[in-house]
Amino acid sequence: MKKFLSLGLFLSGIQLSAQFYDPDAWYYSFTVGGVSSYLSHQYTFNSEEYDAQMKLNVSAGGNLHYRLTQNLSFFGGVYFLRAGGNFGITRLNAPAFRHFSMSYFQIPIGIQFQPDRWLFEAGGYAAYLLASRVVIHRDEQLGSRTLKLFNDTNPFDGGVFAGVGYGFQLESDAIFTAGLRYYQGLNDVFAPDFGRREDNYKTTFHQIFYLYLQAAYSF
C-alpha cells in the first residue's frame, strides 16, 4: 500500500511539459485500450428473450490535436474498434447464447478541456463496418456455429461520446493520459431486414466503455 501511495505522490509531483499547453500548438497522440461493449436491449429470437451481457474487445488509434487556449483543445482521430455484445438465455437449465462481434473503422471528433492534469472530453463519432459475425451456441448437444453478418449489420454507425482522463509524464518526451470514454450509438446496429419478423423488435444501439492509455507528442 505504501508503494502505491509513494507512486501516486511521485506522479502528482511531476510537472507536465508546458509545450502541450501553448495556444495554437499542434500535437499528436496514440491510444490503445480495452473495450467493454453492450447492445442496448434484450435480443428476441423465435419469441425468446435473450438478456444483454457485456462483451470484451479492444480498440487502438491515433489522434491529431489543436490547442485553442491553454485549457481547451480540439481533436480528431482514426481508430480500429471492435464492438458488439453478448446475449444469453437459460432454458431447461441449459444455457444458450449469441456472441455478436462487429469491427469498425471509427473517426471520433471532439473537444477537450484540460485544466492541468485532468482531462474532460466530449464529441461525436462516425464509424464504418469492416466485419460482423455471430457465434450461436444453442446447447451442449447441438454445439456452436459461426455466421457472418456483414449484410445483416448496418454498414454505418454514429453517436456521441464523453470521457475523463488523468495525465502524467515519466522520463520521456510523451505525456501519458489514462482515461475512460463512453460511446453511445445513435444508429441501429442491424440492417432493416434483420430481426424485423419479431413483432416486439426494438432498435439496437451500441453502448461502449473504452478504458485507454494515450501517449501524446508535440511536433
PyMOL commands that place a pseudoatom at each C-alpha (Angstrom):
pseudoatom trace, name=CA, resn=MET, resi=1, chain=A, elem=C, hetatm=0, pos=[0.000, 0.000, 0.000]
pseudoatom trace, name=CA, resn=LYS, resi=2, chain=A, elem=C, hetatm=0, pos=[2.858, 2.396, 0.841]
pseudoatom trace, name=CA, resn=LYS, resi=3, chain=A, elem=C, hetatm=0, pos=[4.387, 1.734, -2.590]
pseudoatom trace, name=CA, resn=PHE, resi=4, chain=A, elem=C, hetatm=0, pos=[1.151, 2.741, -4.340]
pseudoatom trace, name=CA, resn=LEU, resi=5, chain=A, elem=C, hetatm=0, pos=[0.884, 5.898, -2.233]
pseudoatom trace, name=CA, resn=SER, resi=6, chain=A, elem=C, hetatm=0, pos=[4.503, 6.775, -2.999]
pseudoatom trace, name=CA, resn=LEU, resi=7, chain=A, elem=C, hetatm=0, pos=[3.920, 6.265, -6.717]
pseudoatom trace, name=CA, resn=GLY, resi=8, chain=A, elem=C, hetatm=0, pos=[0.840, 8.481, -6.577]
pseudoatom trace, name=CA, resn=LEU, resi=9, chain=A, elem=C, hetatm=0, pos=[2.748, 11.261, -4.826]
pseudoatom trace, name=CA, resn=PHE, resi=10, chain=A, elem=C, hetatm=0, pos=[5.600, 10.899, -7.306]
pseudoatom trace, name=CA, resn=LEU, resi=11, chain=A, elem=C, hetatm=0, pos=[3.312, 11.223, -10.323]
pseudoatom trace, name=CA, resn=SER, resi=12, chain=A, elem=C, hetatm=0, pos=[1.401, 14.133, -8.828]
pseudoatom trace, name=CA, resn=GLY, resi=13, chain=A, elem=C, hetatm=0, pos=[4.665, 15.984, -8.233]
pseudoatom trace, name=CA, resn=ILE, resi=14, chain=A, elem=C, hetatm=0, pos=[5.885, 15.834, -11.837]
pseudoatom trace, name=CA, resn=GLN, resi=15, chain=A, elem=C, hetatm=0, pos=[5.222, 18.986, -13.857]
pseudoatom trace, name=CA, resn=LEU, resi=16, chain=A, elem=C, hetatm=0, pos=[3.682, 18.392, -17.270]
pseudoatom trace, name=CA, resn=SER, resi=17, chain=A, elem=C, hetatm=0, pos=[5.597, 19.781, -20.217]
pseudoatom trace, name=CA, resn=ALA, resi=18, chain=A, elem=C, hetatm=0, pos=[4.456, 23.340, -20.983]
pseudoatom trace, name=CA, resn=GLN, resi=19, chain=A, elem=C, hetatm=0, pos=[4.633, 22.930, -24.760]
pseudoatom trace, name=CA, resn=PHE, resi=20, chain=A, elem=C, hetatm=0, pos=[1.386, 20.981, -24.715]
pseudoatom trace, name=CA, resn=TYR, resi=21, chain=A, elem=C, hetatm=0, pos=[-0.407, 23.953, -23.123]
pseudoatom trace, name=CA, resn=ASP, resi=22, chain=A, elem=C, hetatm=0, pos=[0.666, 26.707, -25.525]
pseudoatom trace, name=CA, resn=PRO, resi=23, chain=A, elem=C, hetatm=0, pos=[-2.248, 28.181, -27.541]
pseudoatom trace, name=CA, resn=ASP, resi=24, chain=A, elem=C, hetatm=0, pos=[-2.091, 27.453, -31.287]
pseudoatom trace, name=CA, resn=ALA, resi=25, chain=A, elem=C, hetatm=0, pos=[0.043, 24.351, -30.608]
pseudoatom trace, name=CA, resn=TRP, resi=26, chain=A, elem=C, hetatm=0, pos=[-0.452, 21.150, -32.614]
pseudoatom trace, name=CA, resn=TYR, resi=27, chain=A, elem=C, hetatm=0, pos=[0.381, 17.728, -31.211]
pseudoatom trace, name=CA, resn=TYR, resi=28, chain=A, elem=C, hetatm=0, pos=[-0.463, 14.105, -31.923]
pseudoatom trace, name=CA, resn=SER, resi=29, chain=A, elem=C, hetatm=0, pos=[-1.170, 11.036, -29.831]
pseudoatom trace, name=CA, resn=PHE, resi=30, chain=A, elem=C, hetatm=0, pos=[-1.544, 7.270, -29.982]
pseudoatom trace, name=CA, resn=THR, resi=31, chain=A, elem=C, hetatm=0, pos=[-4.195, 5.432, -27.986]
pseudoatom trace, name=CA, resn=VAL, resi=32, chain=A, elem=C, hetatm=0, pos=[-4.719, 1.781, -27.093]
pseudoatom trace, name=CA, resn=GLY, resi=33, chain=A, elem=C, hetatm=0, pos=[-7.056, 0.142, -24.636]
pseudoatom trace, name=CA, resn=GLY, resi=34, chain=A, elem=C, hetatm=0, pos=[-9.742, -2.339, -23.729]
pseudoatom trace, name=CA, resn=VAL, resi=35, chain=A, elem=C, hetatm=0, pos=[-13.407, -2.113, -24.665]
pseudoatom trace, name=CA, resn=SER, resi=36, chain=A, elem=C, hetatm=0, pos=[-16.432, -3.252, -22.699]
pseudoatom trace, name=CA, resn=SER, resi=37, chain=A, elem=C, hetatm=0, pos=[-19.374, -3.195, -25.116]
pseudoatom trace, name=CA, resn=TYR, resi=38, chain=A, elem=C, hetatm=0, pos=[-23.088, -3.898, -24.965]
pseudoatom trace, name=CA, resn=LEU, resi=39, chain=A, elem=C, hetatm=0, pos=[-26.013, -3.946, -27.361]
pseudoatom trace, name=CA, resn=SER, resi=40, chain=A, elem=C, hetatm=0, pos=[-28.768, -1.852, -25.904]
pseudoatom trace, name=CA, resn=HIS, resi=41, chain=A, elem=C, hetatm=0, pos=[-31.648, -4.226, -25.163]
pseudoatom trace, name=CA, resn=GLN, resi=42, chain=A, elem=C, hetatm=0, pos=[-32.787, -7.798, -24.885]
pseudoatom trace, name=CA, resn=TYR, resi=43, chain=A, elem=C, hetatm=0, pos=[-32.429, -9.783, -28.092]
pseudoatom trace, name=CA, resn=THR, resi=44, chain=A, elem=C, hetatm=0, pos=[-35.536, -11.635, -29.264]
pseudoatom trace, name=CA, resn=PHE, resi=45, chain=A, elem=C, hetatm=0, pos=[-35.370, -14.744, -31.426]
pseudoatom trace, name=CA, resn=ASN, resi=46, chain=A, elem=C, hetatm=0, pos=[-38.305, -17.078, -32.060]
pseudoatom trace, name=CA, resn=SER, resi=47, chain=A, elem=C, hetatm=0, pos=[-40.177, -15.172, -29.326]
pseudoatom trace, name=CA, resn=GLU, resi=48, chain=A, elem=C, hetatm=0, pos=[-37.468, -15.974, -26.740]
pseudoatom trace, name=CA, resn=GLU, resi=49, chain=A, elem=C, hetatm=0, pos=[-35.795, -13.054, -24.994]
pseudoatom trace, name=CA, resn=TYR, resi=50, chain=A, elem=C, hetatm=0, pos=[-32.016, -13.235, -24.545]
pseudoatom trace, name=CA, resn=ASP, resi=51, chain=A, elem=C, hetatm=0, pos=[-30.581, -10.990, -21.807]
pseudoatom trace, name=CA, resn=ALA, resi=52, chain=A, elem=C, hetatm=0, pos=[-27.972, -8.426, -22.871]
pseudoatom trace, name=CA, resn=GLN, resi=53, chain=A, elem=C, hetatm=0, pos=[-24.482, -9.075, -21.466]
pseudoatom trace, name=CA, resn=MET, resi=54, chain=A, elem=C, hetatm=0, pos=[-21.036, -7.486, -21.659]
pseudoatom trace, name=CA, resn=LYS, resi=55, chain=A, elem=C, hetatm=0, pos=[-18.530, -8.331, -24.377]
pseudoatom trace, name=CA, resn=LEU, resi=56, chain=A, elem=C, hetatm=0, pos=[-14.794, -7.560, -24.039]
pseudoatom trace, name=CA, resn=ASN, resi=57, chain=A, elem=C, hetatm=0, pos=[-12.948, -6.158, -27.053]
pseudoatom trace, name=CA, resn=VAL, resi=58, chain=A, elem=C, hetatm=0, pos=[-10.059, -3.862, -27.994]
pseudoatom trace, name=CA, resn=SER, resi=59, chain=A, elem=C, hetatm=0, pos=[-9.506, -0.527, -29.714]
pseudoatom trace, name=CA, resn=ALA, resi=60, chain=A, elem=C, hetatm=0, pos=[-6.470, 1.430, -30.906]
pseudoatom trace, name=CA, resn=GLY, resi=61, chain=A, elem=C, hetatm=0, pos=[-5.878, 4.554, -32.940]
pseudoatom trace, name=CA, resn=GLY, resi=62, chain=A, elem=C, hetatm=0, pos=[-4.180, 7.887, -33.476]
pseudoatom trace, name=CA, resn=ASN, resi=63, chain=A, elem=C, hetatm=0, pos=[-5.275, 11.489, -32.891]
pseudoatom trace, name=CA, resn=LEU, resi=64, chain=A, elem=C, hetatm=0, pos=[-4.351, 14.959, -34.071]
pseudoatom trace, name=CA, resn=HIS, resi=65, chain=A, elem=C, hetatm=0, pos=[-4.852, 17.764, -31.525]
pseudoatom trace, name=CA, resn=TYR, resi=66, chain=A, elem=C, hetatm=0, pos=[-5.005, 21.551, -31.812]
pseudoatom trace, name=CA, resn=ARG, resi=67, chain=A, elem=C, hetatm=0, pos=[-4.886, 23.652, -28.640]
pseudoatom trace, name=CA, resn=LEU, resi=68, chain=A, elem=C, hetatm=0, pos=[-7.206, 26.646, -28.885]
pseudoatom trace, name=CA, resn=THR, resi=69, chain=A, elem=C, hetatm=0, pos=[-6.416, 28.065, -25.440]
pseudoatom trace, name=CA, resn=GLN, resi=70, chain=A, elem=C, hetatm=0, pos=[-4.289, 26.918, -22.521]
pseudoatom trace, name=CA, resn=ASN, resi=71, chain=A, elem=C, hetatm=0, pos=[-7.052, 24.597, -21.285]
pseudoatom trace, name=CA, resn=LEU, resi=72, chain=A, elem=C, hetatm=0, pos=[-9.156, 23.957, -24.385]
pseudoatom trace, name=CA, resn=SER, resi=73, chain=A, elem=C, hetatm=0, pos=[-8.307, 21.900, -27.465]
pseudoatom trace, name=CA, resn=PHE, resi=74, chain=A, elem=C, hetatm=0, pos=[-9.930, 20.123, -30.406]
pseudoatom trace, name=CA, resn=PHE, resi=75, chain=A, elem=C, hetatm=0, pos=[-9.012, 16.687, -31.678]
pseudoatom trace, name=CA, resn=GLY, resi=76, chain=A, elem=C, hetatm=0, pos=[-9.877, 14.215, -34.382]
pseudoatom trace, name=CA, resn=GLY, resi=77, chain=A, elem=C, hetatm=0, pos=[-8.824, 10.587, -34.618]
pseudoatom trace, name=CA, resn=VAL, resi=78, chain=A, elem=C, hetatm=0, pos=[-8.771, 7.405, -36.650]
pseudoatom trace, name=CA, resn=TYR, resi=79, chain=A, elem=C, hetatm=0, pos=[-9.408, 4.175, -34.716]
pseudoatom trace, name=CA, resn=PHE, resi=80, chain=A, elem=C, hetatm=0, pos=[-9.876, 0.465, -35.174]
pseudoatom trace, name=CA, resn=LEU, resi=81, chain=A, elem=C, hetatm=0, pos=[-12.715, -0.542, -32.861]
pseudoatom trace, name=CA, resn=ARG, resi=82, chain=A, elem=C, hetatm=0, pos=[-14.182, -3.928, -32.012]
pseudoatom trace, name=CA, resn=ALA, resi=83, chain=A, elem=C, hetatm=0, pos=[-17.665, -3.742, -30.512]
pseudoatom trace, name=CA, resn=GLY, resi=84, chain=A, elem=C, hetatm=0, pos=[-20.817, -5.852, -30.310]
pseudoatom trace, name=CA, resn=GLY, resi=85, chain=A, elem=C, hetatm=0, pos=[-22.449, -7.619, -27.407]
pseudoatom trace, name=CA, resn=ASN, resi=86, chain=A, elem=C, hetatm=0, pos=[-23.373, -10.930, -25.846]
pseudoatom trace, name=CA, resn=PHE, resi=87, chain=A, elem=C, hetatm=0, pos=[-26.854, -12.321, -25.247]
pseudoatom trace, name=CA, resn=GLY, resi=88, chain=A, elem=C, hetatm=0, pos=[-27.768, -15.290, -23.078]
pseudoatom trace, name=CA, resn=ILE, resi=89, chain=A, elem=C, hetatm=0, pos=[-30.782, -17.340, -22.041]
pseudoatom trace, name=CA, resn=THR, resi=90, chain=A, elem=C, hetatm=0, pos=[-31.307, -20.425, -19.889]
pseudoatom trace, name=CA, resn=ARG, resi=91, chain=A, elem=C, hetatm=0, pos=[-33.918, -22.918, -20.991]
pseudoatom trace, name=CA, resn=LEU, resi=92, chain=A, elem=C, hetatm=0, pos=[-34.463, -26.159, -19.037]
pseudoatom trace, name=CA, resn=ASN, resi=93, chain=A, elem=C, hetatm=0, pos=[-31.245, -25.396, -17.089]
pseudoatom trace, name=CA, resn=ALA, resi=94, chain=A, elem=C, hetatm=0, pos=[-29.246, -25.420, -20.347]
pseudoatom trace, name=CA, resn=PRO, resi=95, chain=A, elem=C, hetatm=0, pos=[-27.574, -22.108, -21.246]
pseudoatom trace, name=CA, resn=ALA, resi=96, chain=A, elem=C, hetatm=0, pos=[-27.761, -20.779, -24.806]
pseudoatom trace, name=CA, resn=PHE, resi=97, chain=A, elem=C, hetatm=0, pos=[-26.004, -17.656, -26.020]
pseudoatom trace, name=CA, resn=ARG, resi=98, chain=A, elem=C, hetatm=0, pos=[-25.191, -15.486, -29.021]
pseudoatom trace, name=CA, resn=HIS, resi=99, chain=A, elem=C, hetatm=0, pos=[-21.946, -13.523, -29.330]
pseudoatom trace, name=CA, resn=PHE, resi=100, chain=A, elem=C, hetatm=0, pos=[-22.171, -10.603, -31.769]
pseudoatom trace, name=CA, resn=SER, resi=101, chain=A, elem=C, hetatm=0, pos=[-18.812, -9.139, -32.878]
pseudoatom trace, name=CA, resn=MET, resi=102, chain=A, elem=C, hetatm=0, pos=[-18.512, -6.045, -35.085]
pseudoatom trace, name=CA, resn=SER, resi=103, chain=A, elem=C, hetatm=0, pos=[-15.261, -4.428, -36.253]
pseudoatom trace, name=CA, resn=TYR, resi=104, chain=A, elem=C, hetatm=0, pos=[-15.290, -0.764, -37.289]
pseudoatom trace, name=CA, resn=PHE, resi=105, chain=A, elem=C, hetatm=0, pos=[-13.124, 1.934, -38.799]
pseudoatom trace, name=CA, resn=GLN, resi=106, chain=A, elem=C, hetatm=0, pos=[-14.025, 4.803, -36.456]
pseudoatom trace, name=CA, resn=ILE, resi=107, chain=A, elem=C, hetatm=0, pos=[-13.495, 8.575, -36.627]
pseudoatom trace, name=CA, resn=PRO, resi=108, chain=A, elem=C, hetatm=0, pos=[-14.118, 10.464, -33.356]
pseudoatom trace, name=CA, resn=ILE, resi=109, chain=A, elem=C, hetatm=0, pos=[-14.081, 14.279, -33.322]
pseudoatom trace, name=CA, resn=GLY, resi=110, chain=A, elem=C, hetatm=0, pos=[-14.326, 16.185, -30.074]
pseudoatom trace, name=CA, resn=ILE, resi=111, chain=A, elem=C, hetatm=0, pos=[-13.288, 18.923, -27.712]
pseudoatom trace, name=CA, resn=GLN, resi=112, chain=A, elem=C, hetatm=0, pos=[-11.116, 18.503, -24.633]
pseudoatom trace, name=CA, resn=PHE, resi=113, chain=A, elem=C, hetatm=0, pos=[-10.956, 20.646, -21.520]
pseudoatom trace, name=CA, resn=GLN, resi=114, chain=A, elem=C, hetatm=0, pos=[-7.704, 20.003, -19.676]
pseudoatom trace, name=CA, resn=PRO, resi=115, chain=A, elem=C, hetatm=0, pos=[-7.025, 22.089, -16.565]
pseudoatom trace, name=CA, resn=ASP, resi=116, chain=A, elem=C, hetatm=0, pos=[-3.512, 20.893, -15.706]
pseudoatom trace, name=CA, resn=ARG, resi=117, chain=A, elem=C, hetatm=0, pos=[-3.647, 17.094, -15.255]
pseudoatom trace, name=CA, resn=TRP, resi=118, chain=A, elem=C, hetatm=0, pos=[-7.340, 16.344, -15.531]
pseudoatom trace, name=CA, resn=LEU, resi=119, chain=A, elem=C, hetatm=0, pos=[-8.919, 15.916, -18.958]
pseudoatom trace, name=CA, resn=PHE, resi=120, chain=A, elem=C, hetatm=0, pos=[-12.624, 16.132, -19.769]
pseudoatom trace, name=CA, resn=GLU, resi=121, chain=A, elem=C, hetatm=0, pos=[-13.838, 15.460, -23.305]
pseudoatom trace, name=CA, resn=ALA, resi=122, chain=A, elem=C, hetatm=0, pos=[-16.996, 15.225, -25.372]
pseudoatom trace, name=CA, resn=GLY, resi=123, chain=A, elem=C, hetatm=0, pos=[-17.853, 14.900, -29.046]
pseudoatom trace, name=CA, resn=GLY, resi=124, chain=A, elem=C, hetatm=0, pos=[-19.296, 12.683, -31.730]
pseudoatom trace, name=CA, resn=TYR, resi=125, chain=A, elem=C, hetatm=0, pos=[-18.124, 9.794, -33.877]
pseudoatom trace, name=CA, resn=ALA, resi=126, chain=A, elem=C, hetatm=0, pos=[-18.814, 8.101, -37.186]
pseudoatom trace, name=CA, resn=ALA, resi=127, chain=A, elem=C, hetatm=0, pos=[-17.861, 4.507, -37.974]
pseudoatom trace, name=CA, resn=TYR, resi=128, chain=A, elem=C, hetatm=0, pos=[-17.788, 2.212, -40.999]
pseudoatom trace, name=CA, resn=LEU, resi=129, chain=A, elem=C, hetatm=0, pos=[-18.278, -1.533, -40.640]
pseudoatom trace, name=CA, resn=LEU, resi=130, chain=A, elem=C, hetatm=0, pos=[-15.341, -3.784, -41.577]
pseudoatom trace, name=CA, resn=ALA, resi=131, chain=A, elem=C, hetatm=0, pos=[-16.625, -7.176, -40.409]
pseudoatom trace, name=CA, resn=SER, resi=132, chain=A, elem=C, hetatm=0, pos=[-19.547, -8.657, -38.484]
pseudoatom trace, name=CA, resn=ARG, resi=133, chain=A, elem=C, hetatm=0, pos=[-20.328, -12.138, -37.201]
pseudoatom trace, name=CA, resn=VAL, resi=134, chain=A, elem=C, hetatm=0, pos=[-22.302, -14.013, -34.568]
pseudoatom trace, name=CA, resn=VAL, resi=135, chain=A, elem=C, hetatm=0, pos=[-21.372, -17.178, -32.670]
pseudoatom trace, name=CA, resn=ILE, resi=136, chain=A, elem=C, hetatm=0, pos=[-24.504, -19.158, -31.795]
pseudoatom trace, name=CA, resn=HIS, resi=137, chain=A, elem=C, hetatm=0, pos=[-24.410, -21.714, -29.000]
pseudoatom trace, name=CA, resn=ARG, resi=138, chain=A, elem=C, hetatm=0, pos=[-27.752, -23.494, -28.764]
pseudoatom trace, name=CA, resn=ASP, resi=139, chain=A, elem=C, hetatm=0, pos=[-26.999, -26.211, -26.202]
pseudoatom trace, name=CA, resn=GLU, resi=140, chain=A, elem=C, hetatm=0, pos=[-24.359, -28.804, -25.358]
pseudoatom trace, name=CA, resn=GLN, resi=141, chain=A, elem=C, hetatm=0, pos=[-25.715, -31.344, -27.852]
pseudoatom trace, name=CA, resn=LEU, resi=142, chain=A, elem=C, hetatm=0, pos=[-26.137, -29.015, -30.825]
pseudoatom trace, name=CA, resn=GLY, resi=143, chain=A, elem=C, hetatm=0, pos=[-22.923, -27.122, -30.068]
pseudoatom trace, name=CA, resn=SER, resi=144, chain=A, elem=C, hetatm=0, pos=[-21.899, -23.812, -31.671]
pseudoatom trace, name=CA, resn=ARG, resi=145, chain=A, elem=C, hetatm=0, pos=[-21.711, -22.341, -35.131]
pseudoatom trace, name=CA, resn=THR, resi=146, chain=A, elem=C, hetatm=0, pos=[-20.437, -19.046, -36.551]
pseudoatom trace, name=CA, resn=LEU, resi=147, chain=A, elem=C, hetatm=0, pos=[-22.330, -16.941, -39.083]
pseudoatom trace, name=CA, resn=LYS, resi=148, chain=A, elem=C, hetatm=0, pos=[-21.110, -13.896, -40.984]
pseudoatom trace, name=CA, resn=LEU, resi=149, chain=A, elem=C, hetatm=0, pos=[-23.497, -10.967, -40.561]
pseudoatom trace, name=CA, resn=PHE, resi=150, chain=A, elem=C, hetatm=0, pos=[-21.972, -8.259, -42.739]
pseudoatom trace, name=CA, resn=ASN, resi=151, chain=A, elem=C, hetatm=0, pos=[-25.116, -7.950, -44.890]
pseudoatom trace, name=CA, resn=ASP, resi=152, chain=A, elem=C, hetatm=0, pos=[-27.329, -8.020, -41.787]
pseudoatom trace, name=CA, resn=THR, resi=153, chain=A, elem=C, hetatm=0, pos=[-25.460, -5.226, -39.993]
pseudoatom trace, name=CA, resn=ASN, resi=154, chain=A, elem=C, hetatm=0, pos=[-25.832, -1.520, -40.693]
pseudoatom trace, name=CA, resn=PRO, resi=155, chain=A, elem=C, hetatm=0, pos=[-22.609, -0.520, -42.528]
pseudoatom trace, name=CA, resn=PHE, resi=156, chain=A, elem=C, hetatm=0, pos=[-22.547, 2.862, -40.764]
pseudoatom trace, name=CA, resn=ASP, resi=157, chain=A, elem=C, hetatm=0, pos=[-22.636, 3.663, -37.075]
pseudoatom trace, name=CA, resn=GLY, resi=158, chain=A, elem=C, hetatm=0, pos=[-22.559, 7.016, -35.362]
pseudoatom trace, name=CA, resn=GLY, resi=159, chain=A, elem=C, hetatm=0, pos=[-23.171, 8.602, -31.999]
pseudoatom trace, name=CA, resn=VAL, resi=160, chain=A, elem=C, hetatm=0, pos=[-21.765, 10.731, -29.205]
pseudoatom trace, name=CA, resn=PHE, resi=161, chain=A, elem=C, hetatm=0, pos=[-19.113, 10.227, -26.544]
pseudoatom trace, name=CA, resn=ALA, resi=162, chain=A, elem=C, hetatm=0, pos=[-17.866, 11.706, -23.283]
pseudoatom trace, name=CA, resn=GLY, resi=163, chain=A, elem=C, hetatm=0, pos=[-14.856, 10.900, -21.150]
pseudoatom trace, name=CA, resn=VAL, resi=164, chain=A, elem=C, hetatm=0, pos=[-12.483, 11.759, -18.360]
pseudoatom trace, name=CA, resn=GLY, resi=165, chain=A, elem=C, hetatm=0, pos=[-8.734, 11.202, -18.017]
pseudoatom trace, name=CA, resn=TYR, resi=166, chain=A, elem=C, hetatm=0, pos=[-5.682, 11.991, -15.921]
pseudoatom trace, name=CA, resn=GLY, resi=167, chain=A, elem=C, hetatm=0, pos=[-2.309, 12.985, -17.365]
pseudoatom trace, name=CA, resn=PHE, resi=168, chain=A, elem=C, hetatm=0, pos=[1.198, 12.208, -16.154]
pseudoatom trace, name=CA, resn=GLN, resi=169, chain=A, elem=C, hetatm=0, pos=[4.701, 12.395, -17.554]
pseudoatom trace, name=CA, resn=LEU, resi=170, chain=A, elem=C, hetatm=0, pos=[7.555, 9.974, -16.992]
pseudoatom trace, name=CA, resn=GLU, resi=171, chain=A, elem=C, hetatm=0, pos=[11.133, 10.393, -18.183]
pseudoatom trace, name=CA, resn=SER, resi=172, chain=A, elem=C, hetatm=0, pos=[10.245, 10.728, -21.847]
pseudoatom trace, name=CA, resn=ASP, resi=173, chain=A, elem=C, hetatm=0, pos=[9.047, 13.320, -24.333]
pseudoatom trace, name=CA, resn=ALA, resi=174, chain=A, elem=C, hetatm=0, pos=[5.497, 11.976, -24.188]
pseudoatom trace, name=CA, resn=ILE, resi=175, chain=A, elem=C, hetatm=0, pos=[2.640, 12.993, -21.952]
pseudoatom trace, name=CA, resn=PHE, resi=176, chain=A, elem=C, hetatm=0, pos=[0.545, 9.981, -20.973]
pseudoatom trace, name=CA, resn=THR, resi=177, chain=A, elem=C, hetatm=0, pos=[-3.152, 10.026, -20.209]
pseudoatom trace, name=CA, resn=ALA, resi=178, chain=A, elem=C, hetatm=0, pos=[-5.100, 7.220, -18.564]
pseudoatom trace, name=CA, resn=GLY, resi=179, chain=A, elem=C, hetatm=0, pos=[-8.755, 7.682, -19.374]
pseudoatom trace, name=CA, resn=LEU, resi=180, chain=A, elem=C, hetatm=0, pos=[-12.250, 6.277, -19.663]
pseudoatom trace, name=CA, resn=ARG, resi=181, chain=A, elem=C, hetatm=0, pos=[-14.512, 7.185, -22.593]
pseudoatom trace, name=CA, resn=TYR, resi=182, chain=A, elem=C, hetatm=0, pos=[-18.156, 6.229, -23.107]
pseudoatom trace, name=CA, resn=TYR, resi=183, chain=A, elem=C, hetatm=0, pos=[-19.683, 5.908, -26.592]
pseudoatom trace, name=CA, resn=GLN, resi=184, chain=A, elem=C, hetatm=0, pos=[-23.452, 5.979, -27.096]
pseudoatom trace, name=CA, resn=GLY, resi=185, chain=A, elem=C, hetatm=0, pos=[-24.545, 4.829, -30.539]
pseudoatom trace, name=CA, resn=LEU, resi=186, chain=A, elem=C, hetatm=0, pos=[-27.457, 6.582, -32.233]
pseudoatom trace, name=CA, resn=ASN, resi=187, chain=A, elem=C, hetatm=0, pos=[-27.804, 4.385, -35.356]
pseudoatom trace, name=CA, resn=ASP, resi=188, chain=A, elem=C, hetatm=0, pos=[-29.498, 0.993, -35.409]
pseudoatom trace, name=CA, resn=VAL, resi=189, chain=A, elem=C, hetatm=0, pos=[-26.740, -1.631, -35.332]
pseudoatom trace, name=CA, resn=PHE, resi=190, chain=A, elem=C, hetatm=0, pos=[-28.613, -4.075, -37.558]
pseudoatom trace, name=CA, resn=ALA, resi=191, chain=A, elem=C, hetatm=0, pos=[-29.792, -3.745, -41.150]
pseudoatom trace, name=CA, resn=PRO, resi=192, chain=A, elem=C, hetatm=0, pos=[-33.520, -3.096, -41.817]
pseudoatom trace, name=CA, resn=ASP, resi=193, chain=A, elem=C, hetatm=0, pos=[-34.344, -6.741, -42.588]
pseudoatom trace, name=CA, resn=PHE, resi=194, chain=A, elem=C, hetatm=0, pos=[-32.565, -8.267, -39.585]
pseudoatom trace, name=CA, resn=GLY, resi=195, chain=A, elem=C, hetatm=0, pos=[-34.887, -9.414, -36.803]
pseudoatom trace, name=CA, resn=ARG, resi=196, chain=A, elem=C, hetatm=0, pos=[-37.865, -7.484, -38.107]
pseudoatom trace, name=CA, resn=ARG, resi=197, chain=A, elem=C, hetatm=0, pos=[-40.003, -10.623, -38.214]
pseudoatom trace, name=CA, resn=GLU, resi=198, chain=A, elem=C, hetatm=0, pos=[-40.382, -10.225, -34.462]
pseudoatom trace, name=CA, resn=ASP, resi=199, chain=A, elem=C, hetatm=0, pos=[-43.339, -8.012, -33.515]
pseudoatom trace, name=CA, resn=ASN, resi=200, chain=A, elem=C, hetatm=0, pos=[-41.525, -6.607, -30.481]
pseudoatom trace, name=CA, resn=TYR, resi=201, chain=A, elem=C, hetatm=0, pos=[-38.236, -5.754, -32.211]
pseudoatom trace, name=CA, resn=LYS, resi=202, chain=A, elem=C, hetatm=0, pos=[-36.511, -2.719, -30.714]
pseudoatom trace, name=CA, resn=THR, resi=203, chain=A, elem=C, hetatm=0, pos=[-33.895, -0.505, -32.307]
pseudoatom trace, name=CA, resn=THR, resi=204, chain=A, elem=C, hetatm=0, pos=[-30.442, -1.665, -31.167]
pseudoatom trace, name=CA, resn=PHE, resi=205, chain=A, elem=C, hetatm=0, pos=[-27.643, 0.740, -30.255]
pseudoatom trace, name=CA, resn=HIS, resi=206, chain=A, elem=C, hetatm=0, pos=[-24.006, 0.297, -29.285]
pseudoatom trace, name=CA, resn=GLN, resi=207, chain=A, elem=C, hetatm=0, pos=[-23.085, 1.159, -25.692]
pseudoatom trace, name=CA, resn=ILE, resi=208, chain=A, elem=C, hetatm=0, pos=[-19.307, 1.114, -25.274]
pseudoatom trace, name=CA, resn=PHE, resi=209, chain=A, elem=C, hetatm=0, pos=[-16.880, 1.808, -22.425]
pseudoatom trace, name=CA, resn=TYR, resi=210, chain=A, elem=C, hetatm=0, pos=[-13.297, 2.401, -23.586]
pseudoatom trace, name=CA, resn=LEU, resi=211, chain=A, elem=C, hetatm=0, pos=[-10.535, 2.258, -20.941]
pseudoatom trace, name=CA, resn=TYR, resi=212, chain=A, elem=C, hetatm=0, pos=[-7.379, 3.547, -22.602]
pseudoatom trace, name=CA, resn=LEU, resi=213, chain=A, elem=C, hetatm=0, pos=[-3.797, 4.714, -22.271]
pseudoatom trace, name=CA, resn=GLN, resi=214, chain=A, elem=C, hetatm=0, pos=[-2.722, 7.560, -24.543]
pseudoatom trace, name=CA, resn=ALA, resi=215, chain=A, elem=C, hetatm=0, pos=[0.762, 8.836, -25.355]
pseudoatom trace, name=CA, resn=ALA, resi=216, chain=A, elem=C, hetatm=0, pos=[0.923, 12.399, -26.777]
pseudoatom trace, name=CA, resn=TYR, resi=217, chain=A, elem=C, hetatm=0, pos=[3.876, 14.015, -28.555]
pseudoatom trace, name=CA, resn=SER, resi=218, chain=A, elem=C, hetatm=0, pos=[4.468, 17.563, -29.796]
pseudoatom trace, name=CA, resn=PHE, resi=219, chain=A, elem=C, hetatm=0, pos=[5.592, 18.364, -33.336]
for i in range(1, 219): cmd.bond("trace and resi %d" % i, "trace and resi %d" % (i + 1))
show_as sticks, trace
zoom trace
